[in-house]
């Protein structure tokens, strides 16, 4: 029996019953002083509440979403573009570790959806470890379930929406910079191989590298402008790795790589509020070097929500920018398969009414056209949800949040399961066709 036939009751069991019935609690009028840590850990993010509905309405919505989720159908177009990826994952003993890069906006950055993809693929094809991880905890909406990152307060995050810097941000489009001694970035992870990716630059500063608080090496980031990589072979088990600036010279970090010798890594590279065109602001020379180092087997490109609500959006400019993003990714990773994921169904509030995002239809159409024109696969997320207006039922089912844009953890996990199921259906077809062709020779 299909996996998705069971997933909704299990997912909804994770939503507290109080989410639909709780009443607001008045905040204390007297401020409470909190101890300030020298580290910046995972900040609490604002999440719109689950919309309160009657048990009857929720039951009907759950049944409707469940029926669509388990119905044999596909919203995956141009699946032939995934053959190079399928070929690699079918030969794990020959390819070693395989890397999947998932670019996107806040839907991606929270890691709920990506984590479900990661766990499913690693269970089937082997766990390759976390892979590429952003340095520290660069913004409140970033999260990884398979590792923990921290940084002291002297680091500046660059590459976020609204922060126009020099574009030298590395693989993820986000970097951390410090210009004083004693600033620390750390990572807790388990892996067989460890790397620190940083900017090598003229007059760059020095870093002390430590494992579980014990110094084991030094890193000099000075040199000609390029991406730099420090490699270390970790002891078995989970450890805390940290780097601390030892001078007042500038140091810029792109991220860590924590991976195993074989298996799949699924790497979350989302930025809150991002549009696909943000990638065009990244330094292409630095990005190309980082992309070569990762050598991805698959690149997932999942933007469109923020574009669909933009007041300055035009069809011609969006087509140009989105096409250029795909062309650059293709140039930097010519052997990687590319999967474009369209935006989900969304509604915004205007004068007391919930209305569709004004450009959502056009964004999806353009992404589909660009995908097929450039040899990419395309997954129509909105169609798989149930089409225009379907987000209402997802909200009523407790699978989407009260902003009618973002999903709950359970909702994102369901999305990941639906996409994985379609990918694996196509993968099984690939195996069948290859076996038939081999037997026919």
C-alpha positions as semicolon CSV with decimal commas, in nm:
position;residue;x (nm);y (nm);z (nm)
1;X;0,000;0,000;0,000
2;X;0,121;0,346;-0,082
3;X;0,315;0,531;0,190
4;X;0,105;0,845;0,160
5;X;-0,211;0,655;0,257
6;X;-0,080;0,658;0,614
7;X;0,113;0,982;0,631
8;X;-0,163;1,237;0,702
9;X;-0,294;1,086;1,028
10;X;0,064;1,051;1,148
11;X;0,153;1,406;1,054
12;X;-0,157;1,559;1,205
13;X;-0,088;1,376;1,528
14;X;0,214;1,603;1,566
15;X;-0,007;1,916;1,571
16;X;-0,110;1,991;1,929
17;X;-0,483;1,997;1,985
18;X;-0,438;2,330;2,161
19;X;-0,343;2,488;1,828
20;X;-0,709;2,510;1,730
21;X;-0,857;2,591;2,068
22;X;-0,604;2,795;2,264
23;X;-0,701;3,145;2,373
24;X;-0,455;3,433;2,376
25;X;-0,258;3,477;2,696
26;X;-0,183;3,830;2,816
27;X;0,184;3,914;2,828
28;X;0,337;4,014;3,159
29;X;0,354;4,388;3,198
30;X;0,682;4,367;3,387
31;X;0,980;4,288;3,166
32;X;1,185;3,984;3,259
33;X;1,560;4,010;3,235
34;X;1,728;3,725;3,053
35;X;2,086;3,616;3,066
36;X;2,264;3,700;2,742
37;X;2,480;3,423;2,596
38;X;2,796;3,504;2,407
39;X;2,674;3,274;2,131
40;X;2,392;3,343;1,885
41;X;2,190;3,022;1,865
42;X;1,865;2,943;1,689
43;X;1,640;3,242;1,739
44;X;1,270;3,184;1,785
45;X;1,091;3,253;1,459
46;X;0,744;3,398;1,428
47;X;0,496;3,143;1,297
48;X;0,139;3,242;1,212
49;X;-0,101;3,032;1,419
50;X;-0,289;2,734;1,285
51;X;-0,636;2,856;1,196
52;X;-0,900;2,746;1,448
53;X;-1,177;2,544;1,282
54;X;-1,437;2,298;1,409
55;X;-1,345;1,928;1,427
56;X;-1,597;1,860;1,150
57;X;-1,441;2,115;0,912
58;X;-1,091;1,987;0,989
59;X;-1,197;1,627;0,929
60;X;-1,348;1,711;0,590
61;X;-1,036;1,910;0,490
62;X;-0,802;1,631;0,598
63;X;-1,000;1,381;0,394
64;X;-0,991;1,605;0,085
65;X;-0,618;1,670;0,106
66;X;-0,550;1,303;0,181
67;X;-0,751;1,188;-0,121
68;X;-0,552;1,412;-0,354
69;X;-0,218;1,326;-0,193
70;X;-0,270;0,952;-0,235
71;X;-0,429;0,966;-0,579
72;X;-0,206;0,816;-0,852
73;X;-0,107;1,124;-1,050
74;X;0,200;1,317;-1,151
75;X;0,281;1,685;-1,159
76;X;0,641;1,612;-1,263
77;X;0,708;1,720;-1,620
78;X;1,018;1,664;-1,832
79;X;1,136;1,378;-1,611
80;X;1,381;1,270;-1,880
81;X;1,603;1,556;-1,762
82;X;1,660;1,360;-1,440
83;X;1,819;1,059;-1,613
84;X;2,179;1,169;-1,533
85;X;2,082;1,194;-1,164
86;X;1,902;0,858;-1,175
87;X;2,205;0,701;-1,339
88;X;2,432;0,819;-1,059
89;X;2,212;0,709;-0,769
90;X;2,170;0,368;-0,932
91;X;2,548;0,309;-0,907
92;X;2,636;0,415;-0,550
93;X;2,946;0,196;-0,530
94;X;3,098;0,377;-0,828
95;X;3,004;0,736;-0,748
96;X;3,079;0,770;-0,375
97;X;2,884;1,049;-0,205
98;X;2,626;1,232;-0,417
99;X;2,521;1,589;-0,346
100;X;2,183;1,757;-0,395
101;X;2,165;2,135;-0,365
102;X;1,821;2,279;-0,285
103;X;1,798;2,655;-0,352
104;X;1,488;2,852;-0,258
105;X;1,309;3,096;-0,031
106;X;1,159;3,057;0,318
107;X;0,982;2,734;0,216
108;X;1,332;2,588;0,181
109;X;1,516;2,772;0,460
110;X;1,311;2,620;0,744
111;X;1,443;2,271;0,644
112;X;1,106;2,101;0,712
113;X;1,043;2,011;0,348
114;X;1,411;1,956;0,266
115;X;1,461;1,735;0,572
116;X;1,181;1,502;0,460
117;X;1,346;1,475;0,118
118;X;1,683;1,416;0,283
119;X;1,562;1,142;0,515
120;X;1,375;0,958;0,240
121;X;1,664;0,963;-0,005
122;X;1,923;0,874;0,258
123;X;1,712;0,580;0,379
124;X;1,704;0,442;0,023
125;X;2,047;0,533;-0,111
126;X;2,264;0,576;0,198
127;X;2,329;0,858;0,445
128;X;2,599;1,089;0,319
129;X;2,581;1,324;0,618
130;X;2,459;1,686;0,630
131;X;2,674;1,807;0,337
132;X;2,707;2,184;0,297
133;X;2,584;2,385;0,598
134;X;2,575;2,762;0,632
135;X;2,828;2,904;0,876
136;X;2,692;2,970;1,224
137;X;2,326;3,067;1,246
138;X;2,318;3,349;0,991
139;X;1,950;3,445;1,011
140;X;1,646;3,359;1,221
141;X;1,465;3,154;0,956
142;X;1,756;2,922;0,879
143;X;1,754;2,574;1,028
144;X;1,906;2,229;0,983
145;X;1,764;1,927;1,163
146;X;2,081;1,720;1,115
147;X;2,332;1,966;1,264
148;X;2,353;2,273;1,491
149;X;2,536;2,597;1,419
150;X;2,628;2,894;1,640
151;X;2,820;3,218;1,613
152;X;2,929;3,495;1,848
153;X;2,783;3,842;1,804
154;X;3,075;3,995;1,621
155;X;2,982;3,838;1,286
156;X;2,789;4,020;1,015
157;X;2,556;3,826;0,783
158;X;2,570;3,930;0,420
159;X;2,357;3,818;0,124
160;X;2,015;3,845;0,286
161;X;1,729;4,020;0,109
162;X;1,779;4,396;0,140
163;X;2,153;4,372;0,212
164;X;2,330;4,475;-0,104
165;X;2,692;4,377;-0,058
166;X;2,971;4,278;-0,294
167;X;2,812;3,946;-0,395
168;X;3,102;3,735;-0,267
169;X;2,890;3,492;-0,069
170;X;2,991;3,145;-0,186
171;X;2,768;2,846;-0,260
172;X;2,462;2,951;-0,059
173;X;2,454;3,324;-0,127
174;X;2,504;3,394;0,245
175;X;2,830;3,467;0,428
176;X;2,950;3,566;0,775
177;X;3,220;3,832;0,819
178;X;3,418;3,935;1,128
179;X;3,692;4,196;1,166
180;X;3,797;4,155;1,528
181;X;3,979;3,890;1,728
182;X;3,795;3,643;1,949
183;X;3,489;3,589;1,728
184;X;3,374;3,227;1,708
185;X;3,168;3,011;1,474
186;X;3,092;2,651;1,566
187;X;2,919;2,345;1,427
188;X;2,793;2,029;1,596
189;X;2,769;1,742;1,348
190;X;2,866;1,384;1,278
191;X;3,061;1,307;0,961
192;X;3,361;1,125;0,815
193;X;3,491;1,432;0,629
194;X;3,489;1,796;0,736
195;X;3,560;2,114;0,540
196;X;3,545;2,484;0,617
197;X;3,475;2,701;0,312
198;X;3,595;3,059;0,338
199;X;3,702;3,357;0,129
200;X;4,072;3,375;0,060
201;X;4,149;3,747;0,026
202;X;4,442;3,989;0,042
203;X;4,524;4,072;0,404
204;X;4,275;3,810;0,527
205;X;4,285;3,717;0,894
206;X;4,377;3,400;1,081
207;X;4,154;3,142;1,247
208;X;4,218;2,891;1,522
209;X;4,044;2,559;1,452
210;X;3,932;2,347;1,749
211;X;3,754;2,017;1,803
212;X;3,548;1,985;2,121
213;X;3,726;2,293;2,256
214;X;4,079;2,161;2,191
215;X;4,286;2,358;1,933
216;X;4,409;2,132;1,655
217;X;4,513;2,369;1,376
218;X;4,536;2,718;1,230
219;X;4,388;2,862;0,911
220;X;4,536;3,161;0,726
221;X;4,277;3,320;0,494
222;X;4,524;3,564;0,331
223;X;4,596;3,525;-0,042
224;X;4,467;3,606;-0,387
225;X;4,090;3,647;-0,408
226;X;3,931;3,302;-0,442
227;X;3,731;3,045;-0,249
228;X;3,938;2,858;0,009
229;X;3,881;2,519;0,171
230;X;4,029;2,384;0,495
231;X;3,997;2,004;0,525
232;X;4,003;1,791;0,838
233;X;3,946;1,420;0,905
234;X;3,719;1,397;1,211
235;X;3,725;1,129;1,479
236;X;3,422;0,899;1,485
237;X;3,099;1,029;1,635
238;X;2,940;1,369;1,682
239;X;3,171;1,658;1,771
240;X;3,172;2,035;1,808
241;X;3,398;2,204;1,555
242;X;3,481;2,571;1,597
243;X;3,692;2,845;1,446
244;X;3,793;3,161;1,633
245;X;3,944;3,472;1,479
246;X;4,294;3,539;1,617
247;X;4,351;3,884;1,466
248;X;4,162;4,202;1,373
249;X;4,200;4,134;1,001
250;X;3,883;4,054;0,803
251;X;3,762;3,694;0,782
252;X;3,467;3,581;0,570
253;X;3,311;3,235;0,601
254;X;3,085;3,065;0,346
255;X;2,998;2,747;0,533
256;X;3,095;2,398;0,646
257;X;3,084;2,065;0,468
258;X;3,020;1,762;0,692
259;X;2,984;1,447;0,483
260;X;3,053;1,076;0,464
261;X;3,253;0,886;0,203
262;X;2,933;0,755;0,041
263;X;2,558;0,818;0,039
264;X;2,332;1,114;-0,037
265;X;2,364;1,465;0,100
266;X;2,063;1,697;0,066
267;X;2,180;2,052;0,125
268;X;1,941;2,331;0,231
269;X;2,026;2,663;0,065
270;X;1,720;2,878;0,125
271;X;1,701;3,250;0,209
272;X;1,394;3,414;0,361
273;X;1,219;3,646;0,118
274;X;1,442;3,545;-0,173
275;X;1,354;3,565;-0,540
276;X;1,539;3,363;-0,803
277;X;1,699;3,679;-0,945
278;X;1,890;3,725;-0,619
279;X;2,132;3,461;-0,748
280;X;2,234;3,694;-1,031
281;X;2,391;3,927;-0,774
282;X;2,632;3,657;-0,655
283;X;2,995;3,671;-0,767
284;X;3,003;3,413;-1,046
285;X;3,374;3,336;-1,022
286;X;3,351;3,251;-0,652
287;X;3,023;3,061;-0,699
288;X;3,169;2,860;-0,987
289;X;3,464;2,753;-0,773
290;X;3,233;2,646;-0,490
291;X;3,005;2,461;-0,732
292;X;3,297;2,267;-0,877
293;X;3,401;2,167;-0,524
294;X;3,050;2,035;-0,445
295;X;2,998;1,869;-0,787
296;X;2,620;1,830;-0,740
297;X;2,429;1,544;-0,898
298;X;2,099;1,734;-0,870
299;X;2,009;2,101;-0,821
300;X;1,658;2,185;-0,699
301;X;1,545;2,542;-0,776
302;X;1,236;2,640;-0,574
303;X;1,142;3,007;-0,600
304;X;0,834;3,200;-0,711
305;X;0,626;3,283;-0,403
306;X;0,786;3,624;-0,349
307;X;0,790;3,705;-0,720
308;X;0,418;3,628;-0,749
309;X;0,332;3,905;-0,500
310;X;0,586;4,162;-0,619
311;X;0,445;4,499;-0,727
312;X;0,731;4,557;-0,971
313;X;0,700;4,217;-1,144
314;X;0,684;4,200;-1,523
315;X;0,667;3,894;-1,746
316;X;0,954;3,997;-1,970
317;X;1,197;4,077;-1,689
318;X;1,107;3,766;-1,492
319;X;1,156;3,540;-1,792
320;X;1,492;3,701;-1,863
321;X;1,614;3,677;-1,503
322;X;1,489;3,324;-1,441
323;X;1,636;3,200;-1,769
324;X;1,971;3,356;-1,678
325;X;1,968;3,185;-1,338
326;X;1,922;2,845;-1,504
327;X;2,188;2,920;-1,767
328;X;2,442;3,008;-1,498
329;X;2,366;2,699;-1,292
330;X;2,401;2,488;-1,605
331;X;2,735;2,651;-1,684
332;X;2,868;2,602;-1,330
333;X;2,742;2,241;-1,297
334;X;2,712;2,106;-1,653
335;X;2,659;1,740;-1,556
336;X;2,401;1,804;-1,284
337;X;2,030;1,745;-1,340
338;X;1,809;2,044;-1,256
339;X;1,461;2,019;-1,104
340;X;1,256;2,340;-1,096
341;X;0,978;2,342;-0,835
342;X;0,697;2,589;-0,893
343;X;0,548;2,790;-0,604
344;X;0,257;2,656;-0,397
345;X;-0,095;2,792;-0,393
346;X;-0,101;3,113;-0,185
347;X;-0,351;3,378;-0,083
348;X;-0,298;3,728;0,056
349;X;-0,531;3,940;0,266
350;X;-0,681;4,253;0,111
351;X;-0,964;4,450;0,272
352;X;-1,079;4,153;0,473
353;X;-1,072;3,908;0,181
354;X;-0,827;3,635;0,082
355;X;-0,719;3,679;-0,280
356;X;-0,479;3,483;-0,506
357;X;-0,128;3,616;-0,550
358;X;-0,163;3,839;-0,859
359;X;0,121;3,692;-1,068
360;X;0,111;3,329;-0,954
361;X;-0,031;3,187;-1,280
362;X;0,229;3,368;-1,490
363;X;0,520;3,274;-1,264
364;X;0,428;2,905;-1,287
365;X;0,383;2,921;-1,664
366;X;0,718;3,093;-1,718
367;X;0,901;2,852;-1,490
368;X;0,748;2,556;-1,678
369;X;0,849;2,702;-2,015
370;X;1,204;2,786;-1,904
371;X;1,243;2,437;-1,756
372;X;1,140;2,257;-2,071
373;X;1,341;2,494;-2,296
374;X;1,657;2,427;-2,095
375;X;1,635;2,053;-2,038
376;X;1,515;2,073;-1,676
377;X;1,240;1,883;-1,499
378;X;0,947;2,081;-1,356
379;X;0,721;1,996;-1,062
380;X;0,397;2,193;-1,035
381;X;0,360;2,226;-0,657
382;X;0,031;2,419;-0,678
383;X;-0,126;2,161;-0,907
384;X;-0,018;1,877;-0,678
385;X;-0,179;2,059;-0,383
386;X;-0,510;2,068;-0,569
387;X;-0,483;2,375;-0,790
388;X;-0,592;2,738;-0,737
389;X;-0,762;2,794;-0,402
390;X;-0,655;2,459;-0,258
391;X;-0,452;2,629;0,015
392;X;-0,780;2,695;0,197
393;X;-0,828;2,323;0,259
394;X;-0,463;2,285;0,361
395;X;-0,514;2,562;0,619
396;X;-0,834;2,401;0,747
397;X;-0,654;2,066;0,769
398;X;-0,382;2,218;0,986
399;X;-0,121;2,166;0,714
400;X;-0,076;2,533;0,618
401;X;-0,030;2,829;0,848
402;X;-0,270;3,115;0,906
403;X;-0,089;3,343;0,662
404;X;-0,210;3,117;0,375
405;X;0,147;3,114;0,240
406;X;0,368;2,899;0,460
407;X;0,301;2,544;0,573
408;X;0,314;2,377;0,911
409;X;0,586;2,121;0,975
410;X;0,335;1,845;0,900
411;X;0,236;2,016;0,575
412;X;0,594;2,055;0,456
413;X;0,663;1,690;0,535
414;X;0,362;1,589;0,328
415;X;0,488;1,803;0,038
416;X;0,827;1,632;0,063
417;X;0,664;1,290;0,060
418;X;0,455;1,372;-0,246
419;X;0,756;1,497;-0,439
420;X;0,973;1,202;-0,334
421;X;0,702;0,958;-0,440
422;X;0,686;1,109;-0,787
423;X;1,065;1,115;-0,817
424;X;1,089;0,749;-0,716
425;X;0,810;0,653;-0,957
426;X;1,017;0,806;-1,237
427;X;1,332;0,644;-1,103
428;X;1,166;0,301;-1,111
429;X;1,056;0,366;-1,470
430;X;1,415;0,454;-1,554
431;X;1,537;0,127;-1,403
432;X;1,275;-0,071;-1,595
433;X;1,360;0,094;-1,929
434;X;1,734;0,044;-1,872
435;X;1,685;-0,320;-1,780
436;X;1,471;-0,376;-2,090
437;X;1,730;-0,209;-2,313
438;X;2,011;-0,411;-2,157
439;X;1,825;-0,741;-2,199
440;X;1,746;-0,657;-2,559
441;X;2,111;-0,624;-2,658
